Amino acid sequence: MKDRVFRDPVHGLIEFKGIDRPIADLLETNAMQRLRRIKQMGFAWLVYPGAEHSRFGHALGAFHIAQRVTRRLDLDPTVARHVKVAALLHDVGHGPFSHAWEHVFAGNDHERWGGRIVSENIELRDALESLEPGLPATLRAFWGKSYKPHFARKLVSSQLDVDRLDYLLRDGHYSGAGYATYDLDWIIHAIQVANVHTGADDPSDLVVDYRRGMYAVEQYLFARSYMYAQVYHHKTVRAAEWMFIKTLERFAQLAIQGVEPGGLPIAGEMARGVSVPVDDYLRLHDVSLATALDQWAGRDGPGAADPVLRDLAARLVDRRLFKTFDLGDDRAAADRLWPQALDVAEKRFPSHATSYVHLDTARQVGYLAADDEELHVIDHPRYGAVTLSRLLEDMPLGQPMAAIRLVCAPELVDELRPLVEHALGRGRGRK
């Protein structure tokens, strides 16, 4: 078979050669090609014009880092193959505009859909079975946290996994933000596998040598924290995401009543709680949803009959985005302000006020890990062996950064500004 080589702006050449060449056949499936039509950064492109890269490119990047890490750790070839395939397919279940979509259709997260897709989509399932009999079931165990050895799963989902290692560099590159720089080479050099769970059935786990790699890990954690603060949680990005969520929530309300407009029948079924076949779900992506938004907004036909859905869709399509007032971390001020803000919105948008004003409480930390995502640090000069979460407790990076904002339709700004300034008590409301 001819080798497959991709030229990537982040990692250089990404190669499917030798024992990895058969994995490239997965790329030709519809399930993987669909990821070309889903943007990696949701609505960030409305603020950062270059941030239009796809989840397909990110999947290649995660695979490439998985190649490097499994080679560095000299893993068993079968385990290494599982890690690389899981990395390549880790986002295959994402819906349109990714996490904002999941907010509306709760219970339909991308991990659940990923497990269904590798099992129920005939094309992808057969391609996986050709790679290794039983591989779809192995991937479900991998994503379902029952795979052994446990450390292999953590390479794809943990505090320091190939997913995050790629998307920070990739999103920083395409957004143009200078916050995402860290020493990937040295992190890969510092990662080890060691027996840290004495007496356990699976004693091995991922560790990083403090003296060798902790500075690189801290650099990575700071990069992640800064990217959330300055890019992922940028006030305009969050406003656009919230507008999208409210638009789809209105569509879902109409669908439950059986009066939703055309353009997105699969989402209508999901809103009504119907079990949607995997092949239908795979027809959903950013392009199909953007087409529906155009229709609802009246850019391609008369528009949605429901005035709220038509208005919200039109604002989003035309980039007439909602404004924000920064409340810092003043939760008390936010609690005082919210009833007043809602009252203002109700006077302007009777019965639909909550579609036009919102209290956004984005909180981001350097990284808080679940027990099964924990990274272990060895050879610490004070603690010896310790978890990364324990070290973060003593660092500013480990403390939550709150960003409380009042998001509202532009028509409400003039009335809300004096209320914001009064609630803050120091006149620092900003549009």
N, C-alpha and C positions, 0 to 999 in steps of 0.2 A: 504494500500500500504506500502511496505517496505521502510523505510527511506533510503535516499541516503546521504552518507558521503564521502568526499574526504579529504585525508591527503595532506595538502599544505605546502611547505617549508617556505612560507612567513607568512601565517596567522594561521597555525596549522590546525584545523579541520574546513572544510567548509561543512555546514549541510543543507540539504533540508528536513526539518521536519515540522510536523503540517500543518499550512496553506500554507507553502512554498513547501511542498512535491510535489504538482501537477506541479510546475514550472520545476522540474527536468525532466519531460517528454520532454521538449524542447531540452534537451541535446542529445536525441537519434535521432534527425532529421539529415539528411545529411547536411543541411546548417550549423548546429553547429559543427558536427564532422569534417567538412572540415577545421575548424579553427585549428585543430590539425596539419594540413599540411601547415600552414602559420606561419613563425617565427615572434615573437613579435618585434624583434629589427632589421629587415631587414638584412643588411650585416655586422652588428657589430660582428657577430661570426667569421669573418675573422681576427679580431683583438683580441677580447675577446673570447677565445675558449668555455667558459661556456655559452655564450649568445645564446643558441639554444632553448630556451623555446618558447612555442607557444602562439598564441592569444587565444586558448582555455583556457589555464591556467589563462591568464589575465582576460578573461571573468568571470571565476569563482571567481577570486579575487575581481573584481568590484562588482559582485553580493553580495559577502560576506560583503564588506564595506557598500553597499546599505542596507543590512539587519540591520547592526549596526546603521546606521544613521537614518533610518526610525523608528527604535525602540526607539532611543534616543529622536527623535522629537515627538514621539507618534502620528504619522500621521494617518489619516483616513485609514482603511484597504484597500480600493479600490485604493486610491492614492499611498499608500505604495506598493501595488502590481504592479502598473504601473511603479514606480521608479525601483523596483527590476528587472522586466522583461526588461525594457529599458536598464538597466545596463548590464544585461546578454547578450543582443543581440546587444549592441552598435557597435560592430566591425564585425557584420555578413556580411557586404557588402565589406570588404576589398579584394583587388585583390592580386596577387602574389607579394611578397616583398613590399607590402603595399604602402607607399607614393611615392616611386620611380616609381611604376607602374602608379600611378595617374598623375605623371609629363608627361608621354608620352601620355596617353589616356585622355586628358583634357575633362572635362565635364562628366567624369565617376567616380566621387569621391565616397568614400565608403558610405557617408550618402545617396546619391541618390540611390545607389544600395541596401542599407539596406531597404529603403522604398519600393523598388520594390520587394525585396525578401520576405518580410513579407506578401505582398499582392498577389504575383504571384506564389510563390512556394507552390504547393498544400499541401505538407506534413507539412511544417512549418505553413502555414496559418490555416490548420485544427487544428493543435495542439494549436495554439493561440486562436482560436474560442472556443475550448473545455475548455480552462482556463476561458475565459470571452467573451461572444458574442460581436463582434465589436472591439476586442482588436487589430487586425492589423491596423484598421483605427486610433485607439487611439495612437498607436506607431508612425504612420506617423505624427500625430499632435504633438506628443511629440518631435520628431526629427525636425519637421518643424517649431518649435518655436511658435505654436499657442495654445499649451496645457495650461489649467488653473487648479490649481493655478500655476502661473509662477515659483515660487520658486522650485517646484518639478522638473521641467525640469533642473534647474540650478544645482541640485544635481548630474546630469549626465553629464552636459556640462557647465562649468563655470570656474572661477579662482580657485575654490576649489571643484572639483568634484570627484566622486568615481573613475572615469577613471584615472585621474592623481594621485590620492592618492594611487592607487594600482600600476600603472606601475613604479613609481619612486622606491618604495620599491622592486618590483619584478626585475626590470632591474638592480638595484644596487646589489641585491643578486646574480643574475646569471652572471653578468659581473665581479663580484668581486671588483667593484669599491666601495670605502668607502665614496662616496660623497652623498649618497641618504638616509642618516639616518635623521629621524625626528620623532616627538612624535605624532603618529597617534591617540593614545588613547586620548590625551589631546585636539587635534583638534576636534575630534568627541564630546568630552565633552563640548567644547566651542561654537559649532555651535548652533544657535537658529533661530527661525522664529519670525519676528516682523513686525509691520505695519510701514513702512518707507516711503510709497508713499501716502501722505495725499491727499484725494480727488479722488484717482484713483479707477477704477473699481476693480482692484486687488491690494490692498494696501500692502499686505504681501510680504516679501522678506527674503532671507537668510542674517543673520548677524552673526558677531563674536564679543564677548565681549572683548574689548581691554585689560582690566585689567586681564581677565581670560585666554585669549588664544592667544594674539598677538605674544608672543615670539615663540610659537609653529608654528604659521602661517609663521612668518619670517624664522624660521628654514626650513620649507617646501619650501619656495620660494628660499632660498639659495641652497637647495638641488637640486631643479629643474634647477637652473641656472648653477650650477657646473656640473650636468650630461650632459647638452647640450654642455658645453664648453669642457669637458674631454672625453665624451663617444659618444653621438649622433653626435656631430660635430668633432669627432676625424679626423685628416687629412686623415688617411688611409681608414676609414669608408666612408668619403665623396668621396674619389677617387674611391672606389669600386662602390658606388652608381652612380657616374657620368658615369663610364664605362658601367654599366648596362643600364642606360638611353640612352646612345649613341648607344648601341647594339640594343635596342628595337626601337629607332628612325630609325636606318638603316633598320631594319626589316619592320617597318611601311612604309618607303619610297618604298621599294620593293613591299610591299603588294598593295599600291596604284597603282603601275605600273602593278600589276597582276603577278609578277614573284617572289613572296616570296617563300622560301624553305618550306618543310613540317615540321610538328612537332607542330605547334601552329595555326591551322586553325581558331579557334575562335578569336584570337587576330588579324588575318588577316582581318576578317570581320569587327572587331571594327575599325581597321585602315582605312578601306574603308568607314566608316560611316554607316555601316549596323546596324540596331537595333537587338541586340543579345538577344535571349530569356534568361530569368533568369536561367533556368535549364542548359543551355550551359555555362553561366558565372560561375556557381557553379562548373564546371569542371576545372576551372583555380585555381591553387594554386602553392606553391613553388616547389612541386615535379614535376608537369607537365611542369613547365617552366624550371626547371633544366634539365629535360630530353631533352627538345627542345634545350637548350644551348649545351648539349653534342652532339646532332646530328649536329647542325650547326658548332661546333668546329671540327668535324671529329673524335670524340671519339667513335661514334656509327654509322659507315658508312663513306661515302666519304666526308661529310661535305657540307656546303653551297657553291653553285657555286659562289656567290658574295664574292670576296676576303676580302672586308672590314668587312662584317658580320662574315665571318669565322675567321678572325684574332681577332676581338674584343671578340667574344665568346670564342675562345681558350685562350686568355689572362685571361679572367675572370674565366674560369673553372680551369685553372692551377695556379691561384692566382699569375699571373705575373702582378701585379697591377701598375698603373701609379704612378709617383712620384709627390711630391709637393714642392713648394717654398713658405715659409711663408712671406707674405708681411705686416703682422701686421694689422694696421688700416690705412695704407698709401694709400688712394684712388688715390692721385695724382701720386704716383709712379706706381700704377697699370694701370692708364690711359696711362702713358708714355710707359710702358712695353708692353701692349697688342698688338699694331700693329707690334712691332718687333718680339714678340713671334709667332704671326700668320704667319709672313713672314718666320720664321725659319721652322715652321711646313709645310708650303706650299711647301718648297723646298724638304722636305723629304717625304711628303704624298700629292702629287698633287691632287687637286680636293676634297680631304677628310681631309683637315687640321683640321677643327673644330671637327672632331671625335677623334683627338689626342692631342689637347691642349684646355684648358678651364680656364677661370677666375672665380674662386669660391668665391662668396661673401656671406658667411654664417653670418647672424646677429641674435643674440639671446639676449633677455632681460629677466629680472627676471619674469615679466609677464605684457604684455599690454593687457587689456581686452576691448572687444567690450561692448557697453552699456548693451546688454542683458546677458553679462557674469560677470558683475560687482559684487564684494563682498562688502557689507556694514559693517563698523566697528562702534560699539557704545561704549559709555562711554570712549571716548578718553579724556585724561586730558586737552588737549588744544582745540580740535575742537568739542568735544561732539560726534555728529554723522558725519561720513566722509566716503568716498569711499576708498577702499584699493589703487586704482590707485593714488589717491591724496597723500597718505602717501608714496607711492613708489617714487614720484617725488623728495623727499628729501633724498632718500637713494641711495647709490652707486649701489645697486641691480637694481634700476629702470633705470639705464643708459645702452644704448645698448653696447654690446660687439661685436666688429667687428673682423672677422677672414677672411681676404682676402688672397687667395692662388692661385698661378698659378699651375694648374694640367697638367701634360704632360706625354707622353710616355717616357719610360726610354731612348730611343735612342736620345731624344732631350736634355737631362739634361746637357751634357757637353757644348753644344752651348748656352743654355739658362742661365747657371750660371753667366757668366760675364755680360750679359745683365741685369739680376736681380740685381746684386751687383751695377752696374752703376745706375740703376733706383732708387734704394734705397739711393744711395749716401753715404753709409757707410759700404758697403761690408758685409752685414749680411744675404745674401741669403743662405738658408739651404736646403739641399736635405732631 
